Amino acid sequence: MIDYETFARIKSLREQKGLEPTQIAQELGLDLRTVTRWLAEKRFRARDSTARPSILDPYKDSIIQMLETHPYTAQQVLQRIQDEGFGGRYSIVKRYVHKVRPSRKKAF
């Protein structure tokens, strides 16, 4: 997939310099099929990303309940969900706990 800047360069090389698709492909270091495909497009369309399921999904409700009852650290949450069968790593748990934990208020 190309970015918008590359798309604009493909279009400009075709419209302003009148280059053929093979020449554009050589100039930009792209495959000929890529250049041909993007020349046929009227406007740039970003690739639709697909949401992939997380290995943490089955444990998210449990994590939220834990954090509501006690301010556990991400390490403590990891240890508890590992007892439930979680096979993932600390980093994914840490990111999720940081996202769902209520922010602390600053002291006066």
C-alpha positions in Angstrom: 0.0 0.0 0.0 1.3 3.4 -0.8 0.8 6.7 1.0 -0.9 9.8 -0.2 2.4 11.5 -1.1 3.4 8.7 -3.4 -0.1 8.7 -5.0 0.3 12.4 -5.7 3.7 11.9 -7.2 2.4 9.2 -9.5 -0.4 11.4 -10.7 1.8 14.4 -11.2 4.4 12.5 -13.2 1.6 11.2 -15.4 -0.3 14.5 -15.9 2.5 17.1 -15.8 5.5 15.3 -17.3 3.4 12.8 -19.5 5.4 9.8 -18.4 4.3 6.3 -19.2 3.5 3.9 -16.3 6.8 1.9 -16.9 8.8 5.2 -16.6 6.9 6.2 -13.5 7.6 2.8 -11.9 11.3 3.1 -12.6 11.4 6.7 -11.4 9.7 5.9 -8.1 11.0 2.4 -7.6 7.6 0.8 -7.6 6.1 -2.2 -9.4 4.4 -1.5 -12.7 1.2 -3.1 -11.5 1.1 -0.7 -8.5 1.6 2.3 -10.7 -1.1 1.1 -13.2 -3.6 0.4 -10.4 -3.1 3.9 -8.9 -3.3 5.7 -12.2 -6.7 4.1 -12.7 -7.9 5.5 -9.4 -9.5 9.0 -9.4 -8.7 9.7 -5.8 -6.6 8.3 -3.0 -8.2 5.6 -0.8 -6.5 4.5 2.3 -6.4 0.9 3.1 -9.2 -0.3 5.4 -7.7 -1.8 8.5 -9.3 -4.9 9.9 -9.7 -5.2 13.6 -8.0 -8.3 14.9 -9.1 -10.0 18.1 -6.7 -9.6 21.0 -5.6 -12.5 23.2 -6.6 -10.3 26.1 -10.3 -10.1 25.0 -11.5 -12.9 27.2 -9.9 -11.3 30.3 -10.9 -7.7 29.8 -14.1 -7.9 31.9 -12.1 -9.6 34.7 -9.4 -6.9 34.6 -12.0 -4.1 34.9 -13.6 -5.8 37.9 -10.2 -6.2 39.5 -9.4 -2.5 39.0 -12.7 -1.4 40.3 -12.3 -3.3 43.6 -8.6 -2.5 44.2 -5.9 -0.3 42.5 -3.8 -3.3 41.3 -0.6 -2.7 39.3 -0.4 -4.2 35.8 2.0 -6.8 37.2 -0.5 -7.9 39.8 -3.2 -8.1 37.1 -1.0 -10.2 34.9 -0.3 -12.7 37.7 -4.0 -13.0 38.5 -5.1 -13.5 34.9 -2.2 -16.0 34.3 -3.9 -18.1 37.0 -7.0 -18.0 34.8 -5.1 -19.3 31.8 -3.8 -16.1 30.1 -0.7 -16.9 28.0 0.3 -13.4 26.9 3.0 -11.0 28.0 3.2 -8.1 30.5 3.3 -5.4 27.8 -0.2 -6.0 26.5 -1.6 -6.1 30.0 0.2 -2.9 30.9 -1.2 -1.0 27.9 -4.7 -2.2 28.6 -4.5 -1.3 32.3 -3.2 2.1 31.5 -6.0 2.7 29.1 -8.9 1.6 31.4 -7.6 2.8 34.7 -9.2 6.0 35.9 -6.8 8.9 35.8 -5.5 10.1 39.1 -6.4 13.6 40.3 -3.6 16.0 41.1 -3.2 17.0 44.7 -3.5 20.6 45.6 
